[in-house]
Amino acid sequence: MNSHQIIARFQLSAPARVQPLAAPCDKSRLASAVILPLIDVHDCAHVLLCKRPEYLKHHPGEICLPGGKHEPQDINLRHTALRELHEELNIMPAQINVIGQLANYSTLTGFTITPFVGVLDKQTQWIGDPSEVATSFLVPVHTLADESNWQPIPFQHLGQHRTLKGFSTPHGLLWGATASIIKNFTTQLAIPV
């Protein structure tokens, strides 16, 4: 499936239902935004992911989508996602066509994440900012959509046992909020016939 087919499916489907792990979105939660960047490689759509440096205070070494906290100078959350994409990977807003938005996702750490989906120009090149990105890499959408590639990841949070799905990448485990956002995206693409 290439980005043109994904755009068609994405625009025809209703947003995936999100099962938040935390309380519903409210004013006490911190607003943030991410962008799920897609790019075609050999006519096959891929998701561009980042790995955070190990020395960071928050979420060290985790696999993530470009994004971050809403800042006062941001016009809206879409602007937040595009600003972070530029800061983290040196990709200009003009190099990505934002095709839509996924349902908000509430994290266990007090954030409400607004995910946007965008298609990068085919000629786009990126360079990660070493203070925010240890490495960046591509994963085919069809691989992420294959349920057999996901495994249950049990963990504890505030004394409660929980299980999330995880996806093994060459750069570490994709799990948590990023994995849930990607799973919501691939579920939305699976249009019932």
Secondary structure, DSSP 8 states (H G I E B T S, - for coil): --HHHHHHHHHHS-------SSS---TTSEEEEEEEEEEEETTEEEEEEEE--TT-SSSTT-EE-SEEE--TT-SSHHHHHHHHHHHHH---GGGEEEEEE---EE-TTSEEEEEEEEEE-TT------TTT-SEEEEEEHHHHH-GGGEEEEEEEETTEEEEEEEEEETTEEE-HHHHHHHHHHHHHH----
